[in-house]
Amino acid sequence: MAEKIVIMLLNLDLDRPGTLGAPFFQATVAAAMDLEVEIYFAAGTTNLLRPGVAERIHPGEAEEKSVYSFMQDAHEAGCRFYACAGAMEEHNLTLDNAIPELDGMRGGAAFIGEAVEEGVTTLTY
C-alpha cells in the first residue's frame, strides 16, 4: 500500500474551473488517510500560486467555495506545495510574491525522484 501520494498539476486549464477543485479535494482526503502528500505545480498551474487568482476561481456553478479554499484545506491537512522553478520564473513568481501556502520550489528531478520511490503513488492532472 502507498504511504505517499505525489500529485503533478501540469495540464489543468485555469479557464475550465470545474477541473480545479478535484486535485486539492483528493489531496485533502489522502492526507486525512494519513498519507504524506506533495503537490507539484508546473507550467500554467503556477498561476494558482499568485495571490488572488485561485480566490476568484470557483469549480462549481454555485460558487460556494473557491479553488483557493480547496488549496487551503489541502495545505491545512498537511499537503505540501512545491512549484517548478522555471515555471515560477516564466510567470514572474517568487517565494516572496506567492501565496503563503507555497512550501518551496522543486524541479522535475525532484518530482521524478519521488515518483519512482517504493510506496509512492503518482497522480497527474
C-alpha positions in Angstrom: 0.0 0.0 0.0 1.1 3.5 -0.7 2.5 5.7 2.1 2.8 8.8 0.0 0.9 10.5 -2.9 2.7 12.8 -5.3 0.5 15.0 -7.4 1.6 16.8 -10.6 -0.5 19.7 -11.7 0.5 20.3 -15.3 -2.4 20.0 -17.7 -5.1 21.8 -15.8 -6.7 24.7 -17.6 -7.5 27.7 -15.4 -10.2 28.6 -17.9 -12.0 25.3 -17.1 -12.7 25.9 -13.4 -14.7 22.7 -13.0 -11.5 20.7 -13.2 -9.6 22.7 -10.5 -11.2 21.5 -7.2 -10.7 17.8 -7.5 -6.9 17.6 -7.2 -7.0 19.5 -3.9 -10.0 17.7 -2.6 -8.4 14.3 -3.3 -5.1 15.6 -1.7 -7.1 16.5 1.4 -8.7 13.1 1.5 -5.3 11.4 1.1 -3.8 13.5 3.9 -6.8 12.6 6.1 -6.0 9.0 5.4 -2.5 9.6 7.0 -0.7 9.6 3.6 2.1 12.0 3.0 1.0 14.3 0.1 3.1 16.6 -2.1 1.6 18.7 -4.9 3.8 20.0 -7.7 2.7 23.0 -9.7 4.1 23.2 -13.2 3.5 25.3 -16.4 0.4 27.5 -16.2 -0.8 25.9 -13.0 1.8 28.0 -11.1 -0.6 30.9 -11.7 -2.8 29.4 -8.9 0.1 30.4 -6.6 -0.4 34.0 -7.4 -2.3 35.8 -4.6 -5.9 36.5 -5.6 -6.0 34.1 -8.7 -7.3 30.9 -7.0 -9.6 33.0 -4.8 -11.5 34.2 -7.9 -12.0 30.8 -9.4 -14.9 28.6 -8.3 -15.1 25.0 -9.5 -18.8 24.8 -9.0 -21.6 26.8 -10.6 -23.0 27.7 -7.1 -19.6 29.4 -6.4 -19.8 28.2 -2.8 -16.1 27.5 -2.4 -13.1 28.9 -4.3 -10.2 26.9 -5.6 -8.1 28.7 -3.0 -10.3 27.4 -0.2 -9.7 23.9 -1.6 -6.0 24.6 -1.6 -6.1 25.9 1.9 -7.9 22.8 3.1 -5.3 20.6 1.5 -2.4 22.6 3.0 -4.0 22.6 6.4 -4.4 18.8 6.2 -0.7 18.6 5.8 -0.2 18.6 2.0 3.0 20.3 0.9 3.0 22.6 -2.2 6.0 22.8 -4.5 6.4 24.8 -7.7 8.6 24.3 -10.7 11.3 27.0 -10.5 11.3 27.5 -14.3 7.5 28.0 -14.4 7.7 30.3 -11.5 10.3 32.4 -13.3 8.2 32.3 -16.5 5.2 33.6 -14.7 7.1 36.2 -12.7 6.5 34.5 -9.4 8.9 34.1 -6.4 8.6 32.7 -3.0 8.1 36.2 -1.8 5.2 37.2 -4.0 3.4 33.8 -4.0 0.6 32.6 -1.7 1.8 31.7 1.8 0.9 28.0 1.4 3.8 27.5 -1.1 6.4 25.4 0.7 9.2 25.8 -1.8 10.4 25.2 -5.3 11.5 21.8 -6.8 12.3 20.8 -10.3 11.5 17.9 -12.5 14.2 15.7 -11.0 12.7 16.0 -7.5 9.3 15.0 -8.9 10.7 12.0 -10.8 12.8 11.0 -7.8 9.6 11.0 -5.6 7.5 9.3 -8.3 9.8 6.2 -8.6 10.2 5.6 -4.8 8.7 2.5 -3.3 5.4 3.1 -1.6 4.6 6.3 -3.7 1.6 6.7 -5.9 1.6 9.4 -8.5 -1.4 11.3 -9.8 -1.3 13.8 -12.6 -3.8 16.4 -13.6 
